[in-house]
Amino acid sequence: MGTSAKPWIVSVMLVVVGALLVTSTPAVAGPGQTQLQRDLDALRDLGVTGALARLETADGVQTARSGVAEFGTARPVPGNPVLRAGSVTKTFVATVVLQLVAEGRLSLSDPVERWLPGVVAGNGNDGRNVTVRQLLQQTSGLYDYANDIYPTLITPEDYRRERWRTAGPDELVALAMRHAPADQIWAYSNTNYVVAGMVIKSVTGRDWTTEVRERIIAPLRLRHTTTPGAWPFLPHPHAHNYQQWTPDGPLIDTTIAVRSLDSGADGSIISTAEDLNTFITALVSGRLLPAAQLADMQTLVDVPSDLRGHTGYGLGLYYHPLPCGGGSWTHGGNGIGYNVEVIATHDGARRLTIAEFSRSFDPAAEDARAAARRTLIEHAMCGQ
């Protein structure tokens, strides 16, 4: 997913205490330690139970691991663990839609109503006024259904109950249709990609998962990437995911997915850092899309200035300028207990996946981690 639950405000002191509780090894750089490892250790020292980074360049592959795979043990994070890709799923789905555009099977200017009659309707919502481009571009104005699910996850007990509750795409869109649409300016909404997945099925007669597998996963030989749907478990090897509901509260194991949030076209893919790097490289280098459709994907609209250093959003991709010049293409994903981000330079010469296996509902803690993550990304993408 790409949204977060409502935060609790707490002091920086408690954040530091929480960080000390989950740190397994000191972050002091040893002789020959890479910048990537130092930056990942800095992220761990902000309270992340475990983290992984994989950087690939013309010079080879660098990997860094920090923290532990399971809280309370000394077991290290696996070298290439299976992880939840979350909203990186959106980039896969946007790629499939653009492939269908290239094949002449639909147009970005098609109204949603053409493919899904009566689905986007009620409370001022009108599928005749929402295009396929606006879905992928996050400019449809459709309400984010996740805003109605996260308030049911206020406590760990809520999580343990709600994680088993399934919701199909029709139900998720119906949640969104209870709300009037917003202005058609950029606003992140998971509903857009649930609808995009439904459009894929209407155009092709096959579920979006099948199209992603046959068009992307199989040709790129992404051996550890799957579309599990409502299956909520992670295959081995994996690190455990943890969510801290309150800054002084316990870390709750959330490795089992919340199926209503993590089972659709907006955020259900599971993968590995190696596979995600392969995907983003193939995408930005033009192996998955013709030049015209890749140009459409990379045509940007402005996003809020405080959005983690990103300055624009295309069709399933953010643009992130780099301090060394140029920029990178990226998409992240997060959910209850995990965060992942996939980044590549324009030509795919440098690509990076970062995965963190715990999160906090404290905004101060998450802001600090976001800043550390941004530093890691900029060092890695700039070759520092």
Secondary structure as GFF3:
##gff-version 3
##sequence-region A 1 384
A	DSSP	alpha_helix	12	22	.	.	.	ID=ss1
A	DSSP	alpha_helix	35	44	.	.	.	ID=ss2
A	DSSP	beta_strand	50	57	.	.	.	ID=ss3
A	DSSP	beta_strand	60	67	.	.	.	ID=ss4
A	DSSP	beta_strand	83	84	.	.	.	ID=ss5
A	DSSP	three_ten_helix	86	88	.	.	.	ID=ss6
A	DSSP	alpha_helix	89	102	.	.	.	ID=ss7
A	DSSP	alpha_helix	112	115	.	.	.	ID=ss8
A	DSSP	beta_strand	121	122	.	.	.	ID=ss9
A	DSSP	beta_strand	125	126	.	.	.	ID=ss10
A	DSSP	three_ten_helix	127	129	.	.	.	ID=ss11
A	DSSP	alpha_helix	132	137	.	.	.	ID=ss12
A	DSSP	alpha_helix	146	149	.	.	.	ID=ss13
A	DSSP	three_ten_helix	150	152	.	.	.	ID=ss14
A	DSSP	alpha_helix	156	162	.	.	.	ID=ss15
A	DSSP	alpha_helix	169	177	.	.	.	ID=ss16
A	DSSP	alpha_helix	190	204	.	.	.	ID=ss17
A	DSSP	alpha_helix	208	212	.	.	.	ID=ss18
A	DSSP	pi_helix	213	217	.	.	.	ID=ss19
A	DSSP	beta_strand	242	244	.	.	.	ID=ss20
A	DSSP	beta_strand	251	253	.	.	.	ID=ss21
A	DSSP	beta_strand	270	271	.	.	.	ID=ss22
A	DSSP	alpha_helix	273	284	.	.	.	ID=ss23
A	DSSP	alpha_helix	291	297	.	.	.	ID=ss24
A	DSSP	beta_strand	301	302	.	.	.	ID=ss25
A	DSSP	beta_strand	312	313	.	.	.	ID=ss26
A	DSSP	beta_strand	318	321	.	.	.	ID=ss27
A	DSSP	beta_strand	327	335	.	.	.	ID=ss28
A	DSSP	beta_strand	338	345	.	.	.	ID=ss29
A	DSSP	beta_strand	351	356	.	.	.	ID=ss30
A	DSSP	beta_strand	358	360	.	.	.	ID=ss31
A	DSSP	alpha_helix	363	382	.	.	.	ID=ss32
###
